[in-house]
Amino acid sequence: MLRLAKVGRGGQGYYLEVAEGTGSGTEPAGRWLGAAARDMGLTGSVSAEPLAAVLEGRDPASGDRISPAHDRVRVAAFDLTFCAPKSVSLLHALGDADVVAAVRASHDDAVAAVLGYVEHRAAAVRSRSDGARIPRPVQGMVAAEFLHRTSRALDPHLHTHMVVANLAAGPDGCWRALDARGLYAHRAAADALYHAHLRDALGRRLGVGWEPPRRGRADLLGIGLEARQAFSQRSAAIAAEVDRVAGRGHRAVDLAAARTRPRRDPSIGADDLTGWWRQRAREVGLGPTVIDRVVDRVPRRPVSRGFPEVSAVVAALGAAPTRRQVVATWCRLAPDGAPVAVAEAGADRVVATVAERAGQPVARWQPGVAEPRLPAGPAMGSERARTQEHADTALARRLADRGMVSGFGRVIGRDGAGDLDGPDLGLG
């Protein structure tokens, strides 16, 4: 599941200390993303001073305060951490140069595409209307992306920290803290979209095959469970701690992760570990020949395929779902994945179908946590489902032809450590 953490004031040092240009350089330089970042003139590589200014609620060019109430904000930013499946991390760590580049590009594309969804659907600020504070859409977000290639246990672990400033301009142009409830509410949908986009992009670029998805995530065919477990030392340590205290549920896992988290050595990077990784891989039967066979297991396809039928998505949904639940379910039922634009279009078709069957209009769109629920309606018949599936496939081809296939609650302090808790609006 996508991890969503709260970044405390000064917490940006955790990301900068290993990035090229601002720290040891064992990881790539951070990149600015988000519509509001572009409006501020923040493009290209991230440097320390502009990032500190944004997280303090100041204009990075003038230094002026852009939100009068930002002094009351306890959370400087939110860290959305997009983690590739372990098998994808291993392919990125052990493949040849062309394979590594293709995996990196696919991962970067998926993260950037999901940020667009988060900006448009999940992000919101709150303003008063008739005495109530209601979510309003934002004009964009300021985000700094930091790619990391290793876990704290020094295993291959391809993941990106998307550090989103707790600050955005509403429709009136005034800057306010984010209504973070929307980020938490859309967490599952954003995670499903990332994995669906990644599966599709890797299928297009490398012709890889996929195991059946489990909870929206899938591993590559050809990299078995034994190899994945051998390079999952952090997961093993967390599981052992949960067993030791007889814990249960997500909270127990979160606490076990905090108790067993080793400090990161900023001087050790993926390039220093490649030889050791290759030796360990050979010991578990994951030598160069096996890695080569992961690629081109299926034809590299120019167009997405294998979309779920509308009836299958409807049948998998609970009563009165939200659109974000439809998005997550649609992605989980697409074994080969799909670009974010196609997945959203498919979800909208399901939403329209449910509303039509219930004899009601499609609910008006609202941002963040305010997203309305769909009416309860009967499942689709098989003939209608086949018609919708054909329409989805045709839509995907049109989008592809037009080039349109374009973690939770940890407060990160100055040392990158912190506690785990639930949703927070970021206000004192």
N, C-alpha and C positions, 0 to 999 in steps of 0.2 A: 504494500500500500504506500502511496505517496506520503512522505513524511512532511509534516508542517511544524516548524519550530519558531518560537519567538526569539528575536535577536535583541538583547539588551543594549543599552548605550555603551559604546566602545567595543561591541561584539564583532565589528567588521575586521578587527585584527586577526581573528581566527582564519579568515579567508585570504587576507592580504599576505600573511607571513609565508605562504608557500607558492604564491603566484609569481610568474615572471614579471619583472618590472617593479614589483612592490615588496618582494620577499626573496626567499631562497631560489625561486625559479624552478623548483622541482615539479610544478604544475603549470599549465598554460596561463597566460595573462587573463584576467577577468575581462568580460565584454559587457558594454552597456546595451540594454534592450528595453523596449517599452515605448509607447507613443509619447508619454510625458517626458521621458529621457531625451528623445529626439527634439522635442519642443524646447528643452533647456539647452540644447547644443551638446548634449552628452552622447558621443558616438565613439566607436572604436574601443581601445583598451581602457580598463578602469585604472585610475590612479587614486592614491590615498586621500588627497585633500578634497576633491569633489565628492567622493563617497561619504566622507565624514560630514561634509556640509549638508548633503541631502538627508542623511540620517538624523541630523540635528535640526532639520526643518528650515535650512537656510538655502538661498539661491546660490548655486556653486560659482556663478560668475561675479555677483555683486557682494555676496555674503549677507544680504538682507534677509530678515526673517520673512518667510512666505506664508506662515500660518501663525496667527497671534496666540492660538491656544496650544501650540506644540509643546510648551513647557510642561503641560499637564500630562503629556503622553509618556507612559512608562515603557512601552515597547517601541524600539526604534525601527524595526523592520520585521518581516516574516520570511523565513527560509523555507521555500518549497524545494525539497530534494527529490530529484527524479533519478531512480536507480534502475540500471539495466539488469535484466535477468543474469544470473551467475554465468550461464553458458555464453551469453553475449559478451560479458566481461572477459571470459577466457579466450574467446575468438579474437577480441581486440588486443589481448595481451600476448597471444602466441601466434597470430597470423602473420603473413608477410606484409610488406609495406602497403601494397594495394588494398589488401583486406582490411588492415588497420584503418586506412583512410576512409574506406567505405563504411565501416562500423561507426567511426567517429562522426562522419557526415550524417548518417542516418539518425544517430542519437541527437546531434545538434538540431537537425531539422524537426525532430519530434518535440524537443523541448521548446523551440521557438514557436511551433504551431500551437502547442497547448497554452503558451503564454497569451496568445491572441484570444483563446477561449476564456482564459481567466480574466483578462482585461474587460472583455465584452459581457461575460455572463456572471462571473463570480464576484468581481470587485464592485464595491459600492461605498458611498459615504452617506452619512445620515444628516438630514436637515429637518427643521420643524415645519409642520403643516397642520393647521387647525389644532395646535397644542400638542401634537404627537410628533415623535422623531421617526421618520420613515426612510428606508434606503433609497438612494438616488444613484443613477449610473455615473461613472467617472469618465473623464476625458482622456484617460490613459494612465499608465503606471510608470514609475521609475524603478527599473530593475537592473541589478548587476549579476551577471552569470559567471560562476566559477566552476570549471570542470576539474574533477579529481579522478584519479585512475587507480587508487589503492584504498584498501580499508585500513583501519587502525591496527589490524593484525598483520598488515603488509601482504594481504592477498589481493589478486586482481579484483577491482571493484569500480566499474565505470559508473560514475554518477555526477550529476550537476546540481550545485547549490544555486537556486534562483533567489537572490536576496532582494525582496520587494520592499521598498521604503513604505513605512506606515504613514503615507501622505499621498493625497490625490486631489485633483480639482473636480468639483461637482459640476452640474450643468450651469450653475451661476458663475463659474470661474473661481469661486473661493476654495482655498486649499483647506482640507480637513484630514483628520485621521481616518483610516479605513474602517469600515464596519466589518471587522474580521469574521463575523459570523458567516458571511458569504463564502470566504475562503474555506472554512471548515465544512460548510454545507456542500460545496462542489468538489471536495477533495476526492471522493471516489470516482466521479465523472472525469476529473482531470487525469487521475491515474490511469483509468481505462483508455482514455484518448491517447495518452503517451504510449502505452504498450501497443495499442492497435496501429498507431502511426509507425512505430518502430518496426513491427512485424512486416507491415506493407513495404516500408522503405528498404529493409534488408532483403526482402524477397525480390524487389525490383533490381537492386544493385548486385546481389550476390547469389540469387537463386537458392537460398537456404530453405530447409524444411522445418516444420515446427511440431513439437509435441502438442497434444490437446491442451488448450488453456485451462488453468486452474485459478479461479477467482480473478480472471482477466489477464493473468500473466502466463507466458508460455516459454519453454526452453527450446533451444535448437536441437534438432535431430542430429545425432552423431556425437554429442557430448553428454555422456551418461551421468546417472546419479552419483556413482562412486567418485568420478572426477570432480563433480560440482561440490560434493561434501568435503573432499580433500582440500579444497580452496575456500572453505567457508568456516574458518576458525572463529570468527566473531559470533556467527550464528550458533556454533557448537558451545561456545562459552556461555552465551545467554541462555541456551536451553538447559545447560547443566546447572546454572544458578537458579532457574525457575524450578527445576526438579529438587534442588537442595532445600528450598524454602517451601516446597509444595504449593507454589503459587498457581493461580488460574487467571485467565483473561488477559486482555491487552494491557491493563495496568501493571500486572505482575511482570509481563515481558518488558515493558518500559522501565520499570524499576531495576530489573535484572540488567538491562542494557546500561543503565547509569552506573550501577555498582561495579560492573566488569569492564567499563570503558578505559582502555589504556591511553596514556597521553600520546599525542602524535609527535613524531620526530620530524621537524620541518626540513631536515637536511637529507632525508631519504625519499627518493622518488621512484616512479615506475621504471625509469631507464636504469636505475641501479639494481633493480630486482629481476630484470628480464632473464638473465642467465639462471638464477636460482629457480624462477618459475618454470623455465623449460626443463630443467633437471627434475623437479618435482612432478611435472606433467608426464614425463616419460615413465616415471615410477608407477603411475596409475593408468598407464596405457593410453596416454594422450600425446603421443609423439607427433612429429611433423606430418607424417602420412595420414594420420587420423584427422588432424586439423584440416588438411587439404581436402579431405572427402566431405567435410561439412559444407563446403561451397559447391554450388551447382548440383545439388541433389535434385532440384526441380528446375524447369525452364525459368529463366529470368523473364518476367512478364511486364509489359508496358502498362497494363491496365489492371486495376483491382478486380477481384472476383470473390466468389464464395460469400456473398452478403447474406445475413440472416433474413428469413422470411418475416414479413410483418406479423403474421399469426404467431410465429415462434417467440418474437419479442413480447407481444401482448400476453401470451401465455406465461411468460417468465416474470412478468411484472406483478407486484402486489396491488392491492386496492388503492385507487386514487393516487397514482404516482406523480411525481414532479417530472419536468422535462429532464433534469439532470439525472434522475434515476433511469429514464428511458435511454439517455446517452450511454450511461455505464452498461446497461444491459445489452444494448445493441453492439457495443464494442466487444463485450465478453462472448457474444455469440458469433463473432466473425473470426474464424480460426486463422485465416491468413492476414487479418488486420485490414485496415483501411486508412487513408489520409484523414486528418481531422475534419477537413471540409466535407468529405464524403460521409463520414460518420454522423456529423451534425445534420446533413441533409437527410440521411436515412432516419435519424431520430425524429426530425420534424415531420416526416411522412407518417411515422407511427403516431405522433401526437395528433396530426390532422385526422387520421383514420379513427382513433379512439373518440375524438370529439364528434366526428360525423356519425359513428355508430350510436353514440349517446344522444344524438339530436341536439347538440349544443355547439356554439361557436368555439373556435380555438381561444383559450384564455389569453388575455393581454399579457405581453411579456413584462416582467419586472426583474430588476437586478438582484444579485446576491441571494440572501436568505429569503427574500420576499417572493421568490419564484412560486407561482400558483400551482395547485395540484390539478391533475387532469380528472375529468369525470369518469366514474366507473362505467364500463361498457362491456358488451359481450365480445367474446373472442371472434376472430375473423374466420370465415369459411375457407376451405383449401383453394377453391378456384380464385377467390379474391386475393388470397395470399400470393398465389403464383403471379397474378397480374401486377401486384405491387413489387414483387421481387424483380420482375423484368423491368419495371419502371426505374427501380433503384439502380440496376446495372446500366441502363441507358444513361441515367443521370451521371453516374460515375465516369462513364466514358467521355461525356461532354466536359465535365470538370477537368479530367486529366488532359484532354486535348487543349484546354484553355490555360493549362499550367497552374490550376488551383489546387494541386495536391501538395500544395506547398507544405513528509514525515510529520510526528504530530505532537505539538505542544512543548518542545524543549526550549527553555530560555537559555540562549547562548550568551555567556558573559565574556569577559576579557580573555579568559583562558580557554574558551570554547566548551566549557562544561556547564551543566545546569540541571534543573529539575524538570520533571514531566508533569504537565497538568492539562486541563481542558481548555475550551475556547475562552478567549479573552478579547475584549474590544480594544485593548491597547490604551485605555484611558485611565488616569489615576483618580 
